[in-house]
């Protein structure tokens, strides 16, 4: 699998940045440099996941962080790709996680490399994963 020229950041990356995990903040700066003028992107599903998990006093900071990224909506193409992935997972005896399946479908449909610490959720779905993740402190 080749690494694409653009990145899709998973929700956990946003959460670690909000938690001020220095290695992940530094990773975002590196990815921004690799994007060559494009902003890294996130799925609209990640917006939902981050804001749902944020406490009331964290909402404003969370919204500001999310606004720094290109937010990719769930289109008909992405939804159909996610449905195919979910069917395949069920055929394999697994219960598909809706959010992860939609994020995987977004990466696949748009040929993006997914940056995530939840690799086990995405490896079996055929998503190209970013390999140079820093260790978390």
N, C-alpha and C positions, 0 to 999 in steps of 0.2 A: 504494500500500500504506500502510496506517495503522500507526502504532507502537502496540503493545498496552500495557496498563497494567502488564505484568509482564515480567521479563527472564529469559532463559536464558543463562547464561554458558558459553562454550566452554572447553575444556580449556586453550587457550593463555592465557586470562585468568588462570586459576589458577596456571599456570606462571610468568607474569610477576610475579604478586604474590609467589610464593615466592622469585623472583629479586630481589625488592624494587625493582622498576621503579616509581619514584615516580609517573609519570603514570598508570599502571594502578591503583595503590593509591588515588590520588585519584579516579579514575573510579569505583571501587567505592563510595566514600563518596557520590559524586553519585547513583549508581544507587540506593543504599540510601535516600537521601532521596526519590527519585522513586517508590519502591515504596509509599509511604504505609502503612507498618506491616507489609508483607509482606517476607519475606526474598527476595533474588534466588535463583534456583534453578540447579541443575546437574543434568545427566543422570548416572545411575549409570555410564554409559560414561565420563564425564569422571573419575569416581573411579578407575576402572580405569586410564585413560591417565595420570593424574597419579601414582598410586602405582607403576605399572609403571616410570615414568621416574625416580622419585626414588631417589637413593642411600640406602643403609642409614641413614646419619646424618641424612637428611632426612625419614625416614618419619614420625616423631612429629610434627614441625612440619606436614607435609603433611596428616596425618589431622586435626590440630587445625583447620587452615584449612578443609578440606572440610566439617567438622562445622558450620561457621558458616552453611552454606547449606541450603536445602531440597533434598534429593536425590530426584530423580524416577526411579522404577524403570522398566525397560522392560516395559511392559504388552503384552497381546495387541494392543490397538489400535495402539500405537506400533510394534510389530513388523510388523503388517500394513501400516501406512503406509510403513515403511521398505522392505518387500519391493516395494511398488508403485513407490517411488522408484528402487530398484535396477533393477527391470525397465525402467523408463523410461530410465535412464542407459545400460543395455546396448543398448537400441534406438537410442540416439543415438550408439553406438559408443564410449562411455566405460566405463571399468572403475570400478564403484562402490567407494568406500572404506567399509567396513562401519561403522566408528565414526562418521564424518561423516554417513553416511546415517541412522543411528539418532539422532544428535543433531538432524539436520534434521527427522526425523519427530516427534521430541519437541516441538520448537518449533511445528511445524505442527499437530499434534494438540491441543496445549494453548493455541494462539493466543498464543505468547510471542514477543517480539522477541529475536533472537539477538545476543549481544554477542561478536564475534570479530574477530581480526586476520586470519583466513584466509578473507576474504570470497569469494575465487574458488571455494572449495569449496562454498559454499552458495547463491550468487546464482542459479545455474542451476536450483536445486531449489525456487525459489519461496518461500524463507524471508524473512520481514521481518527486515532487519538494522538494528542500531543504527548511526546515522549520525555521531554526534558523538564519534568515537574520538580521544583525544589522540595526538599524535605520540610515538613511542617515542624515548627518549634514546639 
